[in-house]
Amino acid sequence: MSARGHRGDGRLDRAYACGATVSDRVVVVGAGHAGVQIAASLRDNDFRGSITVFGDESHRPYHRPPLSKGNLSPTNPVDSITLRGPSFYDELGIEMCLGDPVCDIDRDAGKVVSASGRTVGFDGLALALGSSVRTLKVPGADLPGVLYLKNLDDAVVLNRYLAESESVVVVGGGFIGLEAAALARSAGLKATVVECDTTLMGRSVGPLVGGVFADLHRARGVDVRLGASVVEVFERKGKAAGVVLDDGELVEADFVVVGIGVVPRIELAERIGLEIDRGIVVDGASRTSVDGIVAAGDCTVTRSLSVPGVSRSLESVHNATLQAKNAARSLSDVVGDPEVEVPWFWSHQGDLKLQMVGGRDDADRTVIRGDPASGKFSILYFVDGVVVGAECVNKPGDFVLLRKLLNDGGSIDVALSEDVSLPLKQAVIA
Ligand SMILES: Cc1cc2nc3c(=O)[nH]c(=O)nc-3n(C[C@H](O)[C@H](O)[C@H](O)COP(=O)(O)OP(=O)(O)OC[C@H]3O[C@@H](n4cnc5c(N)ncnc54)[C@H](O)[C@@H]3O)c2cc1C
């Protein structure tokens, strides 16, 4: 198990990498994207020991992105978004303990205790605890009719409000807020988005995309308020009836959706003494500061190898899946370096399909392909003539090409890419 194969310097000790034995027991805490992938990848790696997965939600594990994209079946919501089929876990010998959160971990004794009183021993422990929504801290924020969108039950409530209401105020102009606003518009509601930053999705996309999306959402009937903060949720007849902005304006609405970010769930990890830096600190192989304990997904931050003291978090399905695969490799002592992939993300805001890959932080050159106002364009970011990232809107072909190229270490000829009469693939440097 990983306790034997850890050199403490971020690399696997090949001398110890001898594969798992049937007596090994892994407990996975958290049954979301990362937790389920850890269990599945352990079996892919030929891990033959016991795997027990605890999840605090009672639903069969499901895909989270559809919750804000309107892909939920009203009659059978879990089945429409299930992560794996019902027989998957039995077939792979994965024991699922759903609706039973782990409330205590005894690291020295190697056991977890769940809310129902179950005690399960482990040789390897995986934490895949996800994140909680950041809550709005203003007067009235706890009124009925102030909704958050994190899990399936939240989405069912949101859909009910969408069906019964005429207007909504969305607090937060990030991905989830904008997806919720687009859902509201498609259901015929009046939608207002209040964002304190001067651009939309400012934490994740470049200012150009942020600015264009403000225009595109406005063109689709969303009232986008930038540089405005909510200072109060006001009440009528015992429930939320709108918000007060920092300039005193009242924005009335039948309900309020809050999408102002997430906070990694770290309580259990903190209690057992793992290194924390906003999230659970992991290395590129998803190992925590304690041998034999791995972590993956939204609950983690990854320590940078190049910049000491810096760690980054990425709340995405791709990151959760990749970290989970590496966590499983570490637990089952797979020999070799961890998997590395260029990060990517998508967000579907009504008919606006945004896909991003790579980064843009140090970009010294930007190429725009297509007319942003048309809602169909790509932005390519270059550093010293080498493409490092892209944001594609309703351009899935560009995204697929660029994602593959970035993962393969290829590049694009800057000058050729500027000629939008040429398909992007003709600008690829062979
Ligand atoms: C509405 C919405 C839309 C999104 N859209 C996109 C998108 O379009 N693209 C994208 O890439 N990403 C999207 N994301 C983000 C993506 O879903 C997350 O990054 C991903 O789910 C992270 O996976 P995870 O396994 O780390 O966490 P989660 O999927 O949150 O799973 C963690 C699970 O662990 C459980 N848990 C926590 N503590 C315990 C405990 N003590 N015992 C047992 N169980 C516990 C939690 O309840 C949860 O079920 C979206 C997220 C939301 C909420």
The ligand as a MOL file (V3000), in Angstrom:
LIG
                    3D

  0  0  0     0  0            999 V3000
M  V30 BEGIN CTAB
M  V30 COUNTS 53 58 0 0 0
M  V30 BEGIN ATOM
M  V30 1 C -24.4080 22.8870 -10.3240 0
M  V30 2 C -23.0000 22.5430 -10.6900 0
M  V30 3 C -22.5940 22.6080 -12.0160 0
M  V30 4 C -21.2930 22.2920 -12.3700 0
M  V30 5 N -20.9210 22.3340 -13.6790 0
M  V30 6 C -19.6850 21.9490 -14.0440 0
M  V30 7 C -19.3040 21.9100 -15.4100 0
M  V30 8 O -20.0700 22.2640 -16.2930 0
M  V30 9 N -18.0650 21.4630 -15.7240 0
M  V30 10 C -17.1830 21.0530 -14.7570 0
M  V30 11 O -16.0620 20.6330 -15.0830 0
M  V30 12 N -17.5100 21.1090 -13.4450 0
M  V30 13 C -18.7330 21.5450 -13.0720 0
M  V30 14 N -19.0760 21.5880 -11.7440 0
M  V30 15 C -18.0510 21.2790 -10.7340 0
M  V30 16 C -17.9110 19.7800 -10.5620 0
M  V30 17 O -19.1730 19.1940 -10.4180 0
M  V30 18 C -17.0500 19.5090 -9.3450 0
M  V30 19 O -15.7750 20.0590 -9.5860 0
M  V30 20 C -16.9610 18.0040 -9.0880 0
M  V30 21 O -18.2250 17.5170 -8.7210 0
M  V30 22 C -15.9480 17.7190 -7.9990 0
M  V30 23 O -16.0200 16.3700 -7.6720 0
M  V30 24 P -15.7150 15.8920 -6.1740 0
M  V30 25 O -15.8560 14.4250 -6.1750 0
M  V30 26 O -14.4700 16.5130 -5.7060 0
M  V30 27 O -16.8550 16.5630 -5.3030 0
M  V30 28 P -18.4000 16.2500 -5.2820 0
M  V30 29 O -18.8910 15.8590 -6.6260 0
M  V30 30 O -19.0140 17.4230 -4.6140 0
M  V30 31 O -18.5240 14.9680 -4.3370 0
M  V30 32 C -18.1440 14.9740 -2.9820 0
M  V30 33 C -19.1410 14.1260 -2.2240 0
M  V30 34 O -18.6160 13.8120 -0.9430 0
M  V30 35 C -19.6520 13.9100 0.0050 0
M  V30 36 N -19.0860 14.0330 1.3590 0
M  V30 37 C -18.4920 15.1080 1.9190 0
M  V30 38 N -18.1230 14.8290 3.1950 0
M  V30 39 C -18.4770 13.5400 3.4300 0
M  V30 40 C -18.3610 12.6670 4.5560 0
M  V30 41 N -17.8060 13.0600 5.7010 0
M  V30 42 N -18.8360 11.4040 4.4490 0
M  V30 43 C -19.4010 10.9820 3.2880 0
M  V30 44 N -19.5440 11.7660 2.1990 0
M  V30 45 C -19.0860 13.0290 2.2630 0
M  V30 46 C -20.4030 15.1410 -0.4930 0
M  V30 47 O -21.6920 15.2500 0.0310 0
M  V30 48 C -20.4500 14.8580 -1.9920 0
M  V30 49 O -21.5390 14.0400 -2.3230 0
M  V30 50 C -20.3720 21.9130 -11.3610 0
M  V30 51 C -20.7700 21.8700 -10.0150 0
M  V30 52 C -22.0700 22.1740 -9.6830 0
M  V30 53 C -22.4870 22.1200 -8.2380 0
M  V30 END ATOM
M  V30 BEGIN BOND
M  V30 1 1 1 2
M  V30 2 1 2 3
M  V30 3 2 2 52
M  V30 4 2 3 4
M  V30 5 1 4 5
M  V30 6 1 4 50
M  V30 7 2 5 6
M  V30 8 1 6 7
M  V30 9 1 6 13
M  V30 10 2 7 8
M  V30 11 1 7 9
M  V30 12 1 9 10
M  V30 13 2 10 11
M  V30 14 1 10 12
M  V30 15 2 12 13
M  V30 16 1 13 14
M  V30 17 1 14 15
M  V30 18 1 14 50
M  V30 19 1 15 16
M  V30 20 1 16 17
M  V30 21 1 16 18
M  V30 22 1 18 19
M  V30 23 1 18 20
M  V30 24 1 20 21
M  V30 25 1 20 22
M  V30 26 1 22 23
M  V30 27 1 23 24
M  V30 28 2 24 25
M  V30 29 1 24 26
M  V30 30 1 24 27
M  V30 31 1 27 28
M  V30 32 2 28 29
M  V30 33 1 28 30
M  V30 34 1 28 31
M  V30 35 1 31 32
M  V30 36 1 32 33
M  V30 37 1 33 34
M  V30 38 1 33 48
M  V30 39 1 34 35
M  V30 40 1 35 36
M  V30 41 1 35 46
M  V30 42 1 36 37
M  V30 43 1 36 45
M  V30 44 2 37 38
M  V30 45 1 38 39
M  V30 46 1 39 40
M  V30 47 2 39 45
M  V30 48 1 40 41
M  V30 49 2 40 42
M  V30 50 1 42 43
M  V30 51 2 43 44
M  V30 52 1 44 45
M  V30 53 1 46 47
M  V30 54 1 46 48
M  V30 55 1 48 49
M  V30 56 2 50 51
M  V30 57 1 51 52
M  V30 58 1 52 53
M  V30 END BOND
M  V30 END CTAB
M  END
